[in-house]
Amino acid sequence: MFAVRALHDIHLEVEPGEMLAVCGPSGHGKTTLLNLIGLLDTASAGEVEFDGKGVASLSEAQRALLRASTVGLVFQSFSLVPVLTAQDNVLLPLQLRARLTGAERKAAAEQAAELLARLGLASHVRHYPARLDAGQCQRVAIARALITRPRLVVADEPTSRLDSGFVRMVSELFASYQREYGTTFVISTRDQRQLARATRTLQLADGRLLAAPADTARRPLRMHQ
């Protein structure tokens, strides 16, 4: 057995309302970096801070609660629940936060349907993932990440399965969340259309940031929200 060191000497701060794009070849640490920022993984060395507080000492339950209340996640594999419709997949984060009353569930269902419609899926709200193609599943996963209006969205290749029209649609939706809710986005992408809309772009290669700004040098990984 041997250990693989996925990241090396990462020093990065993510500011509120930023659209940060991380680009680089496959297998060079982008997903690991996003998993740390999204509080899915625990760093084996160094610090990860959220709102100025270290997260290493949090229990798994505390980390899960912080994720649920703060972070929206878009996975490369979509991670949709196969026995739930598109709309119910989108509703899942709200239901995990709290038990919804009848009126709350109705309002949440309308919100989910509206999000799906904004992503071109108005006619697919009752479809199960098996009836959706990869691009449609990706848009459902994006809607699920946005449904709670999170402070931070961490998205791993969120437009990799989309044609140019839907890339534009997703980019405009992300921009509207930045404006309306102050949402911060950290996106792994190789899509030049997404990179063009980022407020900052970092290059990751062999687990190292190649374009980190000078003012982040020798600082721990922090997320300021």
C-alpha atoms as one frame of an Amber mdcrd trajectory, in Angstrom:
protein
   0.000   0.000   0.000   1.245   3.501  -0.803  -0.114   7.015  -0.338  -0.730
   9.436  -3.189  -0.206  13.093  -2.374  -2.858  14.826  -4.459  -2.079  18.443
  -3.520   1.152  20.245  -2.694   1.630  23.566  -0.881  -1.807  24.961  -1.656
  -2.327  28.472  -0.279  -5.642  29.955  -1.320  -8.324  32.341  -0.090 -11.793
  32.448  -1.639 -13.600  35.742  -1.209 -17.372  36.347  -0.878 -19.246  36.697
  -4.154 -16.293  35.490  -6.207 -16.545  33.270  -9.279 -13.309  31.296  -8.977
 -12.455  28.896 -11.799  -9.849  26.173 -11.335  -8.544  24.659 -14.551  -5.946
  22.067 -15.441  -5.532  18.532 -16.823  -7.507  15.575 -15.499  -5.934  13.734
 -12.585  -3.968  16.708 -11.315  -5.919  17.398  -8.106  -8.858  19.622  -9.087
 -11.508  17.320  -7.615  -9.514  16.876  -4.399  -9.181  20.638  -4.040 -12.918
  21.123  -4.575 -13.727  18.351  -2.093 -11.673  20.166   0.544 -13.350  23.491
  -0.186 -16.769  21.804  -0.169 -16.044  20.165   3.203 -16.365  16.667   1.755
 -12.774  15.611   2.464 -10.454  16.245   5.403  -6.940  17.486   4.706  -4.157
  15.161   5.865  -1.952  18.196   6.572  -2.334  21.945   6.796  -5.461  23.951
   7.569  -8.849  24.500   5.998 -10.746  27.437   7.458 -14.349  28.470   6.911
 -15.418  31.906   8.152 -12.060  32.149   9.863 -12.541  28.939  11.829 -10.648
  25.719  11.280 -12.791  22.747  10.251 -10.358  19.950  11.117 -11.700  19.691
  14.670 -15.340  19.385  13.581 -17.025  16.018  13.906 -18.476  14.435  10.773
 -21.960  15.397  11.991 -20.870  19.016  12.435 -19.252  19.060   8.989 -22.416
  17.597   7.466 -24.517  20.269   9.164 -22.202  23.033   7.927 -22.336  21.617
   4.382 -26.120  21.333   4.460 -26.600  24.878   5.708 -23.963  26.592   3.587
 -22.721  24.658   0.552 -24.283  23.564  -2.737 -22.427  20.754  -4.512 -22.340
  19.689  -8.156 -20.562  16.373  -8.728 -19.072  15.124 -11.999 -21.075  11.910
 -11.595 -24.270  13.932 -10.834 -25.088  11.663  -7.819 -28.837  11.789  -8.449
 -31.073   9.413  -6.496 -32.468   6.998  -9.115 -35.805   6.384  -7.350 -36.613
  10.112  -7.152 -37.956  12.313  -9.944 -35.966  15.284 -11.186 -38.059  17.599
  -9.029 -37.677  15.429  -5.914 -33.916  15.205  -6.468 -33.793  19.001  -6.495
 -35.922  19.175  -3.330 -33.685  16.753  -1.431 -31.330  19.342   0.161 -34.291
  21.290   1.544 -35.767  18.121   3.009 -32.437  17.183   4.581 -32.288  20.576
   6.297 -35.659  20.254   8.011 -38.976  18.422   7.897 -41.213  20.479   5.610
 -44.858  21.166   6.394 -47.418  20.736   3.653 -47.394  24.431   2.767 -43.593
  24.586   2.873 -43.280  21.553   0.658 -45.697  23.051  -1.877 -43.699  26.290
  -1.984 -40.434  24.353  -2.238 -41.832  22.205  -5.067 -42.774  25.364  -6.957
 -39.274  26.741  -6.393 -37.730  23.490  -7.676 -39.980  23.507 -10.745 -39.030
  27.120 -11.465 -35.309  26.310 -11.218 -35.707  23.333 -13.535 -37.620  25.510
 -15.997 -34.809  28.091 -15.959 -32.501  25.248 -16.942 -34.707  24.117 -19.828
 -36.258  21.168 -17.978 -39.855  22.313 -17.504 -41.184  19.204 -19.262 -38.930
  16.820 -17.298 -39.800  17.576 -13.666 -41.545  14.196 -13.224 -38.932  12.166
 -15.071 -36.608   9.785 -13.239 -32.841   9.976 -13.890 -32.970   6.828 -16.047
 -35.170   8.731 -18.517 -32.792  11.705 -18.706 -29.672  12.029 -20.815 -26.323
  13.083 -19.315 -26.816  16.776 -20.048 -30.262  16.769 -18.462 -28.931  14.962
 -15.374 -26.195  17.565 -15.105 -28.753  20.378 -15.133 -30.837  18.620 -12.455
 -27.678  18.375 -10.322 -27.065  22.110 -10.811 -30.640  22.926  -9.770 -30.221
  20.744  -6.671 -27.058  22.668  -5.717 -28.855  26.018  -6.037 -32.211  25.199
  -4.419 -31.135  26.266  -0.907 -29.631  29.529  -2.199 -26.337  28.536  -0.588
 -23.575  30.935   0.317 -21.054  28.756  -1.516 -21.447  26.554  -4.599 -18.672
  24.072  -5.391 -19.082  22.599  -8.869 -16.867  19.960 -10.502 -17.035  20.353
 -14.305 -20.653  21.601 -14.155 -21.008  22.181 -17.912 -18.945  19.301 -19.303
 -22.017  17.574 -20.821 -23.766  20.700 -22.109 -23.898  22.350 -25.519 -23.199
  26.060 -25.904 -26.813  27.139 -25.411 -27.102  25.393 -22.062 -23.631  26.557
 -20.990 -24.837  30.116 -21.496 -28.040  29.337 -19.585 -26.102  27.922 -16.614
 -23.618  30.803 -16.649 -26.426  33.356 -16.581 -28.126  31.504 -13.724 -24.880
  31.439 -11.722 -24.406  35.162 -12.380 -27.938  35.897 -11.166 -27.227  34.048
  -7.903 -24.066  36.106  -7.463 -26.036  39.331  -7.904 -29.182  38.431  -5.959
 -27.808  36.310  -3.108 -24.077  37.064  -3.054 -23.335  33.407  -3.774 -19.679
  32.438  -4.094 -18.776  29.917  -6.802 -15.711  27.672  -7.011 -15.769  25.774
 -10.284 -13.470  23.206 -11.808 -13.655  23.558 -15.570 -11.799  23.321 -18.861
 -14.599  25.064 -20.725 -13.323  28.345 -22.179 -16.836  29.799 -22.039 -16.951
  29.268 -18.280 -13.397  30.517 -17.805 -14.283  33.726 -19.631 -17.000  34.490
 -17.076 -14.849  33.818 -13.997 -13.694  36.705 -11.833 -10.479  34.788 -11.158
  -8.847  31.751 -12.747  -6.241  29.467 -11.201  -4.237  26.766 -12.963  -3.664
  23.469 -11.141  -1.046  21.031 -12.419   0.569  18.113 -10.593  -1.285  19.161
  -7.459   0.193  22.662  -7.427  -1.390  26.037  -8.098   0.571  27.726 -10.861
  -1.214  31.052 -10.951  -1.941  31.846  -7.302  -1.950  35.609  -6.651   0.976
  36.918  -4.621  -1.199  37.965  -1.706  -2.257  34.362  -1.018   1.298  33.108
  -0.553   1.978  31.007   2.519  -1.585  31.210   3.812  -3.899  28.323   4.653
  -6.884  27.402   2.502  -9.677  29.703   3.661 -13.260  30.341   2.625 -14.565
  33.757   3.737 -18.356  33.930   3.618
